[in-house]
Amino acid sequence: MTRKRKLTPEQKAAKKKRQQEYMYIFVHGQTKRVKRPDPLVEGIPSDEFIRRNADPIWLHHNEMWEYYEENGGYDIPCSDEDIPF
C-alpha cells in the first residue's frame, strides 16, 4: 500500500485559492465547479458597503487607506497650545 504524499507549500496555496474562488454544485447528478457569487450586504456588494459606511478608524485598522479620503477622513486641527509638552 502506497502512502499519499504531502502537498508542497505552492500547491497548498493554489488549493486554498481555488477553494475560495470556486464551489461545487450538483447538476443532473454530476458535480460541477462554478465561481462563488460575490457576497452581498443589504443588497449591495460588500466592497461598496464598506466604502459607504466605514469610519476612518476601522479603515485604518484594516489597512484600507485608499478609501480613507472618500469617507471624509477626519482632519483634526491642532495648535501649539493643544500640545501638553
TORKOL-4160 file (C-alpha; in steps of 0.2 Angstrom, whole numbers, padded with zeros to 4 digits, m for minus):
85
<pt num="1" X="0000" Y="0000" Z="0000"/>
<pt num="2" X="0007" Y="0017" Z="m0005"/>
<pt num="3" X="0006" Y="0032" Z="0006"/>
<pt num="4" X="m0001" Y="0048" Z="0000"/>
<pt num="5" X="0012" Y="0062" Z="m0002"/>
<pt num="6" X="0011" Y="0079" Z="0006"/>
<pt num="7" X="0007" Y="0094" Z="m0004"/>
<pt num="8" X="0021" Y="0107" Z="m0007"/>
<pt num="9" X="0018" Y="0125" Z="0000"/>
<pt num="10" X="0014" Y="0131" Z="m0018"/>
<pt num="11" X="0001" Y="0118" Z="m0020"/>
<pt num="12" X="m0007" Y="0121" Z="m0004"/>
<pt num="13" X="m0008" Y="0140" Z="m0008"/>
<pt num="14" X="m0016" Y="0136" Z="m0025"/>
<pt num="15" X="m0028" Y="0124" Z="m0017"/>
<pt num="16" X="m0033" Y="0137" Z="m0004"/>
<pt num="17" X="m0036" Y="0150" Z="m0018"/>
<pt num="18" X="m0046" Y="0138" Z="m0028"/>
<pt num="19" X="m0057" Y="0134" Z="m0014"/>
<pt num="20" X="m0060" Y="0152" Z="m0010"/>
<pt num="21" X="m0064" Y="0156" Z="m0028"/>
<pt num="22" X="m0075" Y="0141" Z="m0033"/>
<pt num="23" X="m0088" Y="0130" Z="m0026"/>
<pt num="24" X="m0095" Y="0113" Z="m0031"/>
<pt num="25" X="m0114" Y="0111" Z="m0035"/>
<pt num="26" X="m0124" Y="0096" Z="m0041"/>
<pt num="27" X="m0132" Y="0097" Z="m0059"/>
<pt num="28" X="m0141" Y="0082" Z="m0065"/>
<pt num="29" X="m0132" Y="0070" Z="m0054"/>
<pt num="30" X="m0115" Y="0077" Z="m0058"/>
<pt num="31" X="m0104" Y="0089" Z="m0048"/>
<pt num="32" X="m0099" Y="0105" Z="m0057"/>
<pt num="33" X="m0087" Y="0118" Z="m0052"/>
<pt num="34" X="m0093" Y="0136" Z="m0053"/>
<pt num="35" X="m0087" Y="0153" Z="m0047"/>
<pt num="36" X="m0094" Y="0158" Z="m0030"/>
<pt num="37" X="m0106" Y="0173" Z="m0030"/>
<pt num="38" X="m0099" Y="0189" Z="m0023"/>
<pt num="39" X="m0105" Y="0192" Z="m0005"/>
<pt num="40" X="m0119" Y="0205" Z="m0003"/>
<pt num="41" X="m0123" Y="0216" Z="0012"/>
<pt num="42" X="m0140" Y="0223" Z="0012"/>
<pt num="43" X="m0142" Y="0220" Z="m0007"/>
<pt num="44" X="m0125" Y="0229" Z="m0012"/>
<pt num="45" X="m0108" Y="0221" Z="m0014"/>
<pt num="46" X="m0098" Y="0221" Z="0002"/>
<pt num="47" X="m0084" Y="0232" Z="m0005"/>
<pt num="48" X="m0097" Y="0246" Z="m0009"/>
<pt num="49" X="m0105" Y="0244" Z="0008"/>
<pt num="50" X="m0088" Y="0246" Z="0016"/>
<pt num="51" X="m0084" Y="0262" Z="0006"/>
<pt num="52" X="m0101" Y="0270" Z="0011"/>
<pt num="53" X="m0101" Y="0265" Z="0029"/>
<pt num="54" X="m0084" Y="0263" Z="0037"/>
<pt num="55" X="m0077" Y="0275" Z="0049"/>
<pt num="56" X="m0058" Y="0281" Z="0047"/>
<pt num="57" X="m0053" Y="0271" Z="0062"/>
<pt num="58" X="m0060" Y="0255" Z="0055"/>
<pt num="59" X="m0052" Y="0258" Z="0038"/>
<pt num="60" X="m0035" Y="0261" Z="0046"/>
<pt num="61" X="m0036" Y="0245" Z="0057"/>
<pt num="62" X="m0040" Y="0235" Z="0041"/>
<pt num="63" X="m0027" Y="0244" Z="0030"/>
<pt num="64" X="m0039" Y="0251" Z="0018"/>
<pt num="65" X="m0031" Y="0268" Z="0017"/>
<pt num="66" X="m0036" Y="0271" Z="m0001"/>
<pt num="67" X="m0054" Y="0273" Z="0005"/>
<pt num="68" X="m0050" Y="0284" Z="0019"/>
<pt num="69" X="m0052" Y="0301" Z="0010"/>
<pt num="70" X="m0068" Y="0295" Z="0001"/>
<pt num="71" X="m0077" Y="0294" Z="0018"/>
<pt num="72" X="m0072" Y="0311" Z="0023"/>
<pt num="73" X="m0056" Y="0307" Z="0033"/>
<pt num="74" X="m0055" Y="0317" Z="0049"/>
<pt num="75" X="m0043" Y="0332" Z="0049"/>
<pt num="76" X="m0040" Y="0337" Z="0067"/>
<pt num="77" X="m0035" Y="0355" Z="0069"/>
<pt num="78" X="m0020" Y="0356" Z="0081"/>
<pt num="79" X="m0012" Y="0372" Z="0088"/>
<pt num="80" X="0004" Y="0374" Z="0099"/>
<pt num="81" X="m0007" Y="0377" Z="0114"/>
<pt num="82" X="m0015" Y="0360" Z="0112"/>
<pt num="83" X="0001" Y="0351" Z="0114"/>
<pt num="84" X="0004" Y="0346" Z="0133"/>
<pt num="85" X="0023" Y="0346" Z="0132"/>
